[in-house]
Amino acid sequence: MQTSPQVLATGGYEKKLRIFDLSRSNSGSNSSSPTFPSSTGENGTGVTSYEIGPGVHGGTIKSIVWNQDYNILTTAAEDRKIRWWDLRSRHPVIEYTVEGTIGSCELNTLAVRPNDPGILTVAAGKSVYLFDGSSPGRLIKKSDFRYEVASAAVNNETGRLVTGSADDTWARVYDLRTDEELGMFFFRSFSFTFIYEPN
């Protein structure tokens, strides 16, 4: 999360990733915000928004994630591709194709570790993909399940992975390293994240 947000990213059905400068100016600097390429509008004023990678997304943008380095942005789209973007060049750094329809894409970090780059957790089809939050596109692990995964979250500290199915209202907890199922819990909806409580 940016401490003093100056930039907003949007995406959706129109398949366009847009970046908005909330300060309405490219002057000055803010270490917690991305670095804008220098460009000006028709009247010489700073550009307040621009599109990243026109025509690249082949489907609805379902998720946008800011990385620890705020110049890097991750998108997940209905074309089954996870893309890491460099806002300075406005081009993708790398992309990864998943095997199923993307249900969720979240960066899981630990609040007790301020500089934790986190793990990018992607639920797609019957699999969960875990990517290194500090290295765009580097797959740490892929876990396969017998059901369609709608949502997933991971806690690297406790070594737990939680999934929600698209077909029922159970959350299943797994050992992150062995994929052993540790338990099931009934929920009414599937938007969840881990809260770390030290012993």
Stockholm file with secondary structure:
# STOCKHOLM 1.0

chainA/1-199         MQTSPQVLATGGYEKKLRIFDLSRSNSGSNSSSPTFPSSTGENGTGVTSYEIGPGVHGGTIKSIVWNQDYNILTTAAEDRKIRWWDLRSRHPVIEYTVEGTIGSCELNTLAVRPNDPGILTVAAGKSVYLFDGSSPGRLIKKSDFRYEVASAAVNNETGRLVTGSADDTWARVYDLRTDEELGMFFFRSFSFTFIYEPN
#=GR chainA/1-199 SS CCSSCCEEEECCTTCCEEEEETTSCCCSCCTTSCCCCCCBCTTSCBCCEEEESTTTCCSCEEEEEECSSTTEEEEEETTSEEEEEETTTTEEEEEEECSSCEEEEEEECCTTSTTCCCEEEEEETTEEEEEETTSTTCEEEEEECSSCEEEEEEETTTTEEEEEESSSSEEEEEETTTCCEEEEEECSCCCCCCCCCCC
#=GC SS_cons         CCSSCCEEEECCTTCCEEEEETTSCCCSCCTTSCCCCCCBCTTSCBCCEEEESTTTCCSCEEEEEECSSTTEEEEEETTSEEEEEETTTTEEEEEEECSSCEEEEEEECCTTSTTCCCEEEEEETTEEEEEETTSTTCEEEEEECSSCEEEEEEETTTTEEEEEESSSSEEEEEETTTCCEEEEEECSCCCCCCCCCCC
//
